[in-house]
Amino acid sequence: MAVDEGLVAWVGEALEPLGTVTMRRMMGGAVLYLDGTTFAIVHDGELWLKADAESNAIWDEAGHIERFTITFKTGMVDSMNYRRAPSETYDDADALREWAGLAIAAGQRAPKKKPRARKG
């Protein structure tokens, strides 16, 4: 499945005042980073913003309770704490910056992953 390059470009343009958005393809979609901090997933033309224990109440209160799920070839379903971006974020840069700000803060609070040891 192709990544929605237009959506990625929109996010990068809207968040330019905050930093540089980069993308890494994975799982048939892409993970977005702002200056190296993971904050979003783009999958099936949808934007999913990172949430955590601290921001979950804000998302829930606003009625944005749907979390990102992915179904693997084995049939296993995995849910991740990324919330579907509100519809206004697709055409309102201020709204996108507001919601992405929550996601960026969640990404900054996330524990840093240790690099994988190289074999051989």
N, CA, C and O atoms as a GROMACS GRO file, in nm:
protein
  480
    1MET      N    1   0.084  -0.118   0.000
    1MET     CA    2   0.000   0.000   0.000
    1MET      C    3   0.088   0.124   0.000
    1MET      O    4   0.185   0.131   0.076
    2ALA      N    5   0.056   0.218  -0.082
    2ALA     CA    6   0.134   0.341  -0.094
    2ALA      C    7   0.101   0.437   0.020
    2ALA      O    8  -0.013   0.445   0.066
    3VAL      N    9   0.202   0.509   0.062
    3VAL     CA   10   0.183   0.612   0.164
    3VAL      C   11   0.123   0.735   0.098
    3VAL      O   12   0.162   0.770  -0.014
    4ASP      N   13   0.029   0.798   0.163
    4ASP     CA   14  -0.033   0.920   0.112
    4ASP      C   15   0.068   1.035   0.122
    4ASP      O   16   0.076   1.104   0.224
    5GLU      N   17   0.144   1.054   0.014
    5GLU     CA   18   0.250   1.155   0.012
    5GLU      C   19   0.194   1.296   0.032
    5GLU      O   20   0.260   1.381   0.092
    6GLY      N   21   0.073   1.321  -0.019
    6GLY     CA   22   0.011   1.452  -0.002
    6GLY      C   23  -0.018   1.482   0.144
    6GLY      O   24   0.002   1.595   0.190
    7LEU      N   25  -0.064   1.382   0.217
    7LEU     CA   26  -0.092   1.400   0.359
    7LEU      C   27   0.038   1.425   0.435
    7LEU      O   28   0.044   1.512   0.522
    8VAL      N   29   0.141   1.349   0.403
    8VAL     CA   30   0.271   1.368   0.468
    8VAL      C   31   0.324   1.509   0.439
    8VAL      O   32   0.376   1.575   0.529
    9ALA      N   33   0.309   1.554   0.316
    9ALA     CA   34   0.354   1.690   0.279
    9ALA      C   35   0.276   1.795   0.356
    9ALA      O   36   0.333   1.894   0.403
   10TRP      N   37   0.144   1.775   0.370
   10TRP     CA   38   0.060   1.869   0.445
   10TRP      C   39   0.106   1.878   0.591
   10TRP      O   40   0.120   1.987   0.645
   11VAL      N   41   0.130   1.764   0.652
   11VAL     CA   42   0.175   1.763   0.792
   11VAL      C   43   0.308   1.836   0.803
   11VAL      O   44   0.327   1.917   0.894
   12GLY      N   45   0.400   1.809   0.713
   12GLY     CA   46   0.530   1.876   0.716
   12GLY      C   47   0.518   2.026   0.700
   12GLY      O   48   0.586   2.102   0.769
   13GLU      N   49   0.431   2.068   0.609
   13GLU     CA   50   0.410   2.212   0.586
   13GLU      C   51   0.345   2.278   0.708
   13GLU      O   52   0.388   2.385   0.752
   14ALA      N   53   0.241   2.215   0.762
   14ALA     CA   54   0.169   2.274   0.876
   14ALA      C   55   0.255   2.280   1.001
   14ALA      O   56   0.242   2.373   1.081
   15LEU      N   57   0.344   2.182   1.018
   15LEU     CA   58   0.426   2.178   1.140
   15LEU      C   59   0.561   2.244   1.123
   15LEU      O   60   0.642   2.244   1.216
   16GLU      N   61   0.587   2.301   1.005
   16GLU     CA   62   0.716   2.365   0.980
   16GLU      C   63   0.756   2.466   1.088
   16GLU      O   64   0.875   2.475   1.120
   17PRO      N   65   0.663   2.544   1.144
   17PRO     CA   66   0.703   2.637   1.252
   17PRO      C   67   0.755   2.566   1.377
   17PRO      O   68   0.824   2.627   1.459
   18LEU      N   69   0.722   2.437   1.392
   18LEU     CA   70   0.764   2.362   1.511
   18LEU      C   71   0.894   2.286   1.491
   18LEU      O   72   0.964   2.257   1.588
   19GLY      N   73   0.927   2.254   1.366
   19GLY     CA   74   1.047   2.177   1.338
   19GLY      C   75   1.035   2.105   1.204
   19GLY      O   76   0.948   2.136   1.123
   20THR      N   77   1.124   2.009   1.183
   20THR     CA   78   1.130   1.936   1.057
   20THR      C   79   1.064   1.799   1.072
   20THR      O   80   1.099   1.720   1.160
   21VAL      N   81   0.968   1.772   0.984
   21VAL     CA   82   0.900   1.642   0.983
   21VAL      C   83   0.973   1.551   0.886
   21VAL      O   84   0.999   1.588   0.771
   22THR      N   85   1.005   1.430   0.934
   22THR     CA   86   1.063   1.327   0.848
   22THR      C   87   0.975   1.203   0.857
   22THR      O   88   0.892   1.190   0.946
   23MET      N   89   0.996   1.111   0.762
   23MET     CA   90   0.911   0.994   0.750
   23MET      C   91   0.996   0.868   0.737
   23MET      O   92   1.102   0.870   0.676
   24ARG      N   93   0.947   0.760   0.795
   24ARG     CA   94   1.008   0.627   0.777
   24ARG      C   95   0.895   0.530   0.742
   24ARG      O   96   0.801   0.514   0.819
   25ARG      N   97   0.906   0.466   0.627
   25ARG     CA   98   0.802   0.371   0.585
   25ARG      C   99   0.809   0.244   0.670
   25ARG      O  100   0.917   0.192   0.699
   26MET      N  101   0.692   0.196   0.708
   26MET     CA  102   0.682   0.067   0.778
   26MET      C  103   0.537   0.024   0.788
   26MET      O  104   0.446   0.108   0.786
   27MET      N  105   0.515  -0.106   0.797
   27MET     CA  106   0.382  -0.166   0.815
   27MET      C  107   0.282  -0.120   0.710
   27MET      O  108   0.164  -0.105   0.741
   28GLY      N  109   0.326  -0.097   0.586
   28GLY     CA  110   0.235  -0.052   0.483
   28GLY      C  111   0.197   0.094   0.495
   28GLY      O  112   0.113   0.143   0.419
   29GLY      N  113   0.258   0.163   0.588
   29GLY     CA  114   0.231   0.306   0.607
   29GLY      C  115   0.362   0.376   0.635
   29GLY      O  116   0.466   0.342   0.579
   30ALA      N  117   0.356   0.474   0.723
   30ALA     CA  118   0.476   0.548   0.757
   30ALA      C  119   0.466   0.601   0.899
   30ALA      O  120   0.357   0.631   0.949
   31VAL      N  121   0.580   0.612   0.963
   31VAL     CA  122   0.590   0.676   1.094
   31VAL      C  123   0.648   0.815   1.068
   31VAL      O  124   0.742   0.831   0.991
   32LEU      N  125   0.590   0.916   1.135
   32LEU     CA  126   0.637   1.052   1.121
   32LEU      C  127   0.710   1.096   1.247
   32LEU      O  128   0.673   1.060   1.359
   33TYR      N  129   0.815   1.173   1.226
   33TYR     CA  130   0.899   1.224   1.334
   33TYR      C  131   0.908   1.376   1.320
   33TYR      O  132   0.912   1.428   1.209
   34LEU      N  133   0.911   1.446   1.432
   34LEU     CA  134   0.940   1.588   1.432
   34LEU      C  135   1.073   1.605   1.501
   34LEU      O  136   1.085   1.581   1.622
   35ASP      N  137   1.174   1.646   1.427
   35ASP     CA  138   1.310   1.661   1.480
   35ASP      C  139   1.353   1.537   1.558
   35ASP      O  140   1.415   1.547   1.664
   36GLY      N  141   1.319   1.419   1.503
   36GLY     CA  142   1.362   1.292   1.562
   36GLY      C  143   1.267   1.232   1.664
   36GLY      O  144   1.289   1.120   1.708
   37THR      N  145   1.161   1.304   1.702
   37THR     CA  146   1.064   1.252   1.799
   37THR      C  147   0.946   1.191   1.726
   37THR      O  148   0.881   1.258   1.645
   38THR      N  149   0.916   1.064   1.754
   38THR     CA  150   0.802   0.997   1.694
   38THR      C  151   0.674   1.064   1.743
   38THR      O  152   0.655   1.084   1.864
   39PHE      N  153   0.584   1.099   1.648
   39PHE     CA  154   0.459   1.162   1.691
   39PHE      C  155   0.336   1.117   1.613
   39PHE      O  156   0.224   1.147   1.654
   40ALA      N  157   0.353   1.046   1.501
   40ALA     CA  158   0.235   1.010   1.422
   40ALA      C  159   0.262   0.890   1.332
   40ALA      O  160   0.377   0.853   1.305
   41ILE      N  161   0.151   0.832   1.287
   41ILE     CA  162   0.151   0.725   1.187
   41ILE      C  163   0.057   0.770   1.075
   41ILE      O  164  -0.049   0.826   1.102
   42VAL      N  165   0.097   0.746   0.952
   42VAL     CA  166   0.009   0.764   0.837
   42VAL      C  167  -0.017   0.625   0.782
   42VAL      O  168   0.076   0.554   0.744
   43HIS      N  169  -0.145   0.587   0.776
   43HIS     CA  170  -0.181   0.453   0.729
   43HIS      C  171  -0.318   0.459   0.663
   43HIS      O  172  -0.412   0.516   0.718
   44ASP      N  173  -0.329   0.401   0.544
   44ASP     CA  174  -0.455   0.400   0.469
   44ASP      C  175  -0.514   0.540   0.454
   44ASP      O  176  -0.636   0.558   0.464
   45GLY      N  177  -0.430   0.640   0.429
   45GLY     CA  178  -0.478   0.775   0.407
   45GLY      C  179  -0.525   0.847   0.532
   45GLY      O  180  -0.585   0.954   0.523
   46GLU      N  181  -0.498   0.789   0.647
   46GLU     CA  182  -0.540   0.848   0.775
   46GLU      C  183  -0.418   0.888   0.856
   46GLU      O  184  -0.312   0.826   0.847
   47LEU      N  185  -0.434   0.993   0.936
   47LEU     CA  186  -0.330   1.039   1.027
   47LEU      C  187  -0.367   0.997   1.168
   47LEU      O  188  -0.478   1.023   1.215
   48TRP      N  189  -0.274   0.932   1.234
   48TRP     CA  190  -0.292   0.885   1.372
   48TRP      C  191  -0.185   0.951   1.457
   48TRP      O  192  -0.067   0.942   1.426
   49LEU      N  193  -0.226   1.018   1.565
   49LEU     CA  194  -0.134   1.094   1.649
   49LEU      C  195  -0.106   1.020   1.780
   49LEU      O  196  -0.197   0.963   1.840
   50LYS      N  197   0.018   1.023   1.822
   50LYS     CA  198   0.063   0.952   1.941
   50LYS      C  199  -0.006   1.006   2.066
   50LYS      O  200  -0.023   1.127   2.082
   51ALA      N  201  -0.046   0.916   2.152
   51ALA     CA  202  -0.105   0.952   2.281
   51ALA      C  203  -0.032   0.872   2.389
   51ALA      O  204   0.044   0.780   2.358
   52ASP      N  205  -0.055   0.907   2.513
   52ASP     CA  206   0.004   0.833   2.625
   52ASP      C  207  -0.085   0.851   2.748
   52ASP      O  208  -0.189   0.916   2.741
   53ALA      N  209  -0.043   0.795   2.859
   53ALA     CA  210  -0.124   0.801   2.981
   53ALA      C  211  -0.156   0.945   3.020
   53ALA      O  212  -0.264   0.972   3.073
   54GLU      N  213  -0.064   1.035   2.996
   54GLU     CA  214  -0.085   1.175   3.033
   54GLU      C  215  -0.184   1.246   2.942
   54GLU      O  216  -0.259   1.332   2.988
   55SER      N  217  -0.186   1.212   2.814
   55SER     CA  218  -0.275   1.282   2.720
   55SER      C  219  -0.405   1.208   2.690
   55SER      O  220  -0.494   1.264   2.628
   56ASN      N  221  -0.417   1.082   2.733
   56ASN     CA  222  -0.537   1.004   2.701
   56ASN      C  223  -0.666   1.073   2.744
   56ASN      O  224  -0.765   1.069   2.671
   57ALA      N  225  -0.667   1.136   2.859
   57ALA     CA  226  -0.788   1.202   2.908
   57ALA      C  227  -0.831   1.315   2.815
   57ALA      O  228  -0.951   1.336   2.795
   58ILE      N  229  -0.737   1.388   2.759
   58ILE     CA  230  -0.769   1.498   2.667
   58ILE      C  231  -0.834   1.442   2.541
   58ILE      O  232  -0.935   1.494   2.494
   59TRP      N  233  -0.774   1.335   2.486
   59TRP     CA  234  -0.831   1.272   2.367
   59TRP      C  235  -0.971   1.219   2.396
   59TRP      O  236  -1.064   1.240   2.317
   60ASP      N  237  -0.987   1.150   2.510
   60ASP     CA  238  -1.117   1.092   2.545
   60ASP      C  239  -1.222   1.201   2.564
   60ASP      O  240  -1.335   1.188   2.516
   61GLU      N  241  -1.186   1.309   2.633
   61GLU     CA  242  -1.280   1.418   2.659
   61GLU      C  243  -1.327   1.482   2.529
   61GLU      O  244  -1.442   1.525   2.518
   62ALA      N  245  -1.238   1.490   2.432
   62ALA     CA  246  -1.273   1.549   2.302
   62ALA      C  247  -1.349   1.450   2.213
   62ALA      O  248  -1.392   1.486   2.103
   63GLY      N  249  -1.367   1.326   2.260
   63GLY     CA  250  -1.442   1.226   2.184
   63GLY      C  251  -1.362   1.152   2.080
   63GLY      O  252  -1.418   1.084   1.994
   64HIS      N  253  -1.231   1.165   2.087
   64HIS     CA  254  -1.143   1.097   1.991
   64HIS      C  255  -1.086   0.971   2.057
   64HIS      O  256  -0.969   0.966   2.096
   65ILE      N  257  -1.172   0.870   2.068
   65ILE     CA  258  -1.134   0.751   2.144
   65ILE      C  259  -1.077   0.639   2.059
   65ILE      O  260  -1.019   0.544   2.112
   66GLU      N  261  -1.093   0.648   1.926
   66GLU     CA  262  -1.047   0.540   1.840
   66GLU      C  263  -0.895   0.532   1.838
   66GLU      O  264  -0.826   0.632   1.815
   67ARG      N  265  -0.844   0.411   1.862
   67ARG     CA  266  -0.700   0.386   1.861
   67ARG      C  267  -0.662   0.308   1.736
   67ARG      O  268  -0.741   0.232   1.680
   68PHE      N  269  -0.537   0.328   1.694
   68PHE     CA  270  -0.484   0.261   1.576
   68PHE      C  271  -0.471   0.112   1.604
   68PHE      O  272  -0.417   0.071   1.706
   69THR      N  273  -0.522   0.031   1.512
   69THR     CA  274  -0.502  -0.114   1.518
   69THR      C  275  -0.449  -0.162   1.384
   69THR      O  276  -0.476  -0.103   1.279
   70ILE      N  277  -0.375  -0.268   1.391
   70ILE     CA  278  -0.322  -0.330   1.269
   70ILE      C  279  -0.343  -0.481   1.281
   70ILE      O  280  -0.323  -0.540   1.387
   71THR      N  281  -0.384  -0.542   1.170
   71THR     CA  282  -0.403  -0.687   1.166
   71THR      C  283  -0.290  -0.746   1.083
   71THR      O  284  -0.270  -0.709   0.967
   72PHE      N  285  -0.218  -0.838   1.143
   72PHE     CA  286  -0.105  -0.903   1.076
   72PHE      C  287  -0.154  -1.019   0.992
   72PHE      O  288  -0.267  -1.065   1.007
   73LYS      N  289  -0.068  -1.067   0.903
   73LYS     CA  290  -0.102  -1.179   0.815
   73LYS      C  291  -0.144  -1.302   0.895
   73LYS      O  292  -0.224  -1.383   0.847
   74THR      N  293  -0.092  -1.316   1.015
   74THR     CA  294  -0.125  -1.431   1.100
   74THR      C  295  -0.264  -1.420   1.160
   74THR      O  296  -0.315  -1.516   1.218
   75GLY      N  297  -0.328  -1.302   1.144
   75GLY     CA  298  -0.459  -1.280   1.203
   75GLY      C  299  -0.452  -1.208   1.337
   75GLY      O  300  -0.554  -1.163   1.390
   76MET      N  301  -0.332  -1.198   1.392
   76MET     CA  302  -0.316  -1.128   1.520
   76MET      C  303  -0.345  -0.979   1.500
   76MET      O  304  -0.302  -0.918   1.402
   77VAL      N  305  -0.419  -0.920   1.594
   77VAL     CA  306  -0.451  -0.778   1.590
   77VAL      C  307  -0.377  -0.709   1.703
   77VAL      O  308  -0.379  -0.755   1.817
   78ASP      N  309  -0.312  -0.599   1.671
   78ASP     CA  310  -0.238  -0.522   1.771
   78ASP      C  311  -0.294  -0.381   1.773
   78ASP      O  312  -0.319  -0.321   1.669
   79SER      N  313  -0.313  -0.328   1.893
   79SER     CA  314  -0.360  -0.192   1.912
   79SER      C  315  -0.246  -0.109   1.968
   79SER      O  316  -0.171  -0.154   2.055
   80MET      N  317  -0.233   0.012   1.917
   80MET     CA  318  -0.127   0.101   1.964
   80MET      C  319  -0.192   0.231   2.010
   80MET      O  320  -0.300   0.267   1.963
   81ASN      N  321  -0.127   0.301   2.102
   81ASN     CA  322  -0.186   0.423   2.156
   81ASN      C  323  -0.157   0.543   2.065
   81ASN      O  324  -0.087   0.637   2.100
   82TYR      N  325  -0.215   0.534   1.946
   82TYR     CA  326  -0.219   0.644   1.850
   82TYR      C  327  -0.366   0.669   1.825
   82TYR      O  328  -0.442   0.575   1.803
   83ARG      N  329  -0.408   0.796   1.828
   83ARG     CA  330  -0.549   0.830   1.811
   83ARG      C  331  -0.572   0.889   1.672
   83ARG      O  332  -0.486   0.959   1.618
   84ARG      N  333  -0.689   0.858   1.616
   84ARG     CA  334  -0.724   0.914   1.484
   84ARG      C  335  -0.728   1.066   1.497
   84ARG      O  336  -0.794   1.120   1.586
   85ALA      N  337  -0.657   1.133   1.407
   85ALA     CA  338  -0.654   1.279   1.410
   85ALA      C  339  -0.794   1.334   1.383
   85ALA      O  340  -0.865   1.282   1.298
   86PRO      N  341  -0.832   1.438   1.455
   86PRO     CA  342  -0.963   1.500   1.430
   86PRO      C  343  -0.973   1.550   1.286
   86PRO      O  344  -0.873   1.590   1.227
   87SER      N  345  -1.094   1.548   1.231
   87SER     CA  346  -1.114   1.584   1.091
   87SER      C  347  -1.065   1.724   1.058
   87SER      O  348  -1.018   1.748   0.946
   88GLU      N  349  -1.073   1.817   1.151
   88GLU     CA  350  -1.031   1.955   1.121
   88GLU      C  351  -0.880   1.966   1.100
   88GLU      O  352  -0.834   2.066   1.044
   89THR      N  353  -0.803   1.867   1.142
   89THR     CA  354  -0.657   1.874   1.126
   89THR      C  355  -0.614   1.855   0.981
   89THR      O  356  -0.499   1.882   0.947
   90TYR      N  357  -0.705   1.807   0.896
   90TYR     CA  358  -0.671   1.782   0.757
   90TYR      C  359  -0.674   1.908   0.670
   90TYR      O  360  -0.624   1.908   0.558
   91ASP      N  361  -0.733   2.017   0.723
   91ASP     CA  362  -0.737   2.140   0.644
   91ASP      C  363  -0.717   2.266   0.727
   91ASP      O  364  -0.733   2.377   0.676
   92ASP      N  365  -0.684   2.251   0.854
   92ASP     CA  366  -0.662   2.366   0.942
   92ASP      C  367  -0.527   2.347   1.011
   92ASP      O  368  -0.513   2.266   1.103
   93ALA      N  369  -0.427   2.424   0.966
   93ALA     CA  370  -0.291   2.408   1.020
   93ALA      C  371  -0.285   2.437   1.170
   93ALA      O  372  -0.210   2.371   1.242
   94ASP      N  373  -0.363   2.533   1.217
   94ASP     CA  374  -0.363   2.563   1.361
   94ASP      C  375  -0.415   2.444   1.441
   94ASP      O  376  -0.359   2.409   1.545
   95ALA      N  377  -0.522   2.382   1.393
   95ALA     CA  378  -0.577   2.263   1.461
   95ALA      C  379  -0.476   2.149   1.458
   95ALA      O  380  -0.457   2.079   1.558
   96LEU      N  381  -0.410   2.131   1.343
   96LEU     CA  382  -0.310   2.025   1.335
   96LEU      C  383  -0.196   2.051   1.433
   96LEU      O  384  -0.152   1.959   1.502
   97ARG      N  385  -0.149   2.175   1.440
   97ARG     CA  386  -0.040   2.206   1.535
   97ARG      C  387  -0.084   2.183   1.679
   97ARG      O  388  -0.004   2.136   1.761
   98GLU      N  389  -0.209   2.214   1.711
   98GLU     CA  390  -0.259   2.193   1.847
   98GLU      C  391  -0.260   2.044   1.884
   98GLU      O  392  -0.207   2.005   1.988
   99TRP      N  393  -0.320   1.961   1.799
   99TRP     CA  394  -0.328   1.819   1.828
   99TRP      C  395  -0.192   1.751   1.816
   99TRP      O  396  -0.158   1.663   1.895
  100ALA      N  397  -0.114   1.792   1.717
  100ALA     CA  398   0.020   1.735   1.702
  100ALA      C  399   0.108   1.772   1.821
  100ALA      O  400   0.197   1.695   1.858
  101GLY      N  401   0.084   1.888   1.880
  101GLY     CA  402   0.159   1.927   2.000
  101GLY      C  403   0.142   1.826   2.112
  101GLY      O  404   0.238   1.793   2.182
  102LEU      N  405   0.019   1.776   2.129
  102LEU     CA  406  -0.004   1.669   2.228
  102LEU      C  407   0.075   1.544   2.193
  102LEU      O  408   0.135   1.480   2.280
  103ALA      N  409   0.074   1.510   2.064
  103ALA     CA  410   0.143   1.390   2.018
  103ALA      C  411   0.294   1.403   2.032
  103ALA      O  412   0.362   1.308   2.070
  104ILE      N  413   0.347   1.519   2.000
  104ILE     CA  414   0.491   1.542   2.012
  104ILE      C  415   0.533   1.534   2.158
  104ILE      O  416   0.637   1.475   2.189
  105ALA      N  417   0.453   1.592   2.248
  105ALA     CA  418   0.483   1.584   2.391
  105ALA      C  419   0.481   1.438   2.438
  105ALA      O  420   0.565   1.397   2.518
  106ALA      N  421   0.384   1.360   2.389
  106ALA     CA  422   0.378   1.217   2.425
  106ALA      C  423   0.502   1.145   2.374
  106ALA      O  424   0.559   1.061   2.443
  107GLY      N  425   0.545   1.178   2.253
  107GLY     CA  426   0.665   1.118   2.198
  107GLY      C  427   0.790   1.154   2.277
  107GLY      O  428   0.879   1.071   2.293
  108GLN      N  429   0.796   1.276   2.326
  108GLN     CA  430   0.911   1.319   2.405
  108GLN      C  431   0.913   1.251   2.542
  108GLN      O  432   1.021   1.229   2.598
  109ARG      N  433   0.795   1.216   2.595
  109ARG     CA  434   0.789   1.147   2.725
  109ARG      C  435   0.817   0.998   2.713
  109ARG      O  436   0.851   0.933   2.812
  110ALA      N  437   0.802   0.943   2.593
  110ALA     CA  438   0.818   0.798   2.574
  110ALA      C  439   0.961   0.756   2.606
  110ALA      O  440   1.055   0.829   2.577
  111PRO      N  441   0.976   0.638   2.667
  111PRO     CA  442   1.111   0.589   2.693
  111PRO      C  443   1.187   0.572   2.562
  111PRO      O  444   1.131   0.528   2.462
  112LYS      N  445   1.312   0.605   2.564
  112LYS     CA  446   1.396   0.591   2.445
  112LYS      C  447   1.429   0.444   2.424
  112LYS      O  448   1.462   0.372   2.519
  113LYS      N  449   1.419   0.400   2.299
  113LYS     CA  450   1.451   0.261   2.267
  113LYS      C  451   1.602   0.247   2.255
  113LYS      O  452   1.671   0.333   2.200
  114LYS      N  453   1.651   0.136   2.307
  114LYS     CA  454   1.794   0.108   2.296
  114LYS      C  455   1.823   0.058   2.155
  114LYS      O  456   1.744  -0.018   2.099
  115PRO      N  457   1.935   0.098   2.097
  115PRO     CA  458   1.968   0.047   1.963
  115PRO      C  459   1.989  -0.103   1.965
  115PRO      O  460   2.038  -0.160   2.063
  116ARG      N  461   1.952  -0.168   1.855
  116ARG     CA  462   1.969  -0.312   1.844
  116ARG      C  463   2.119  -0.344   1.833
  116ARG      O  464   2.195  -0.274   1.767
  117ALA      N  465   2.156  -0.452   1.898
  117ALA     CA  466   2.296  -0.497   1.887
  117ALA      C  467   2.317  -0.556   1.748
  117ALA      O  468   2.232  -0.628   1.696
  118ARG      N  469   2.429  -0.523   1.690
  118ARG     CA  470   2.461  -0.577   1.555
  118ARG      C  471   2.520  -0.716   1.569
  118ARG      O  472   2.600  -0.744   1.658
  119LYS      N  473   2.477  -0.801   1.477
  119LYS     CA  474   2.530  -0.938   1.476
  119LYS      C  475   2.657  -0.942   1.392
  119LYS      O  476   2.670  -0.872   1.291
  120GLY      N  477   2.748  -1.025   1.437
  120GLY     CA  478   2.863  -1.055   1.356
  120GLY      C  479   2.973  -0.963   1.367
  120GLY      O  480   3.075  -0.980   1.302
   0.00000   0.00000   0.00000
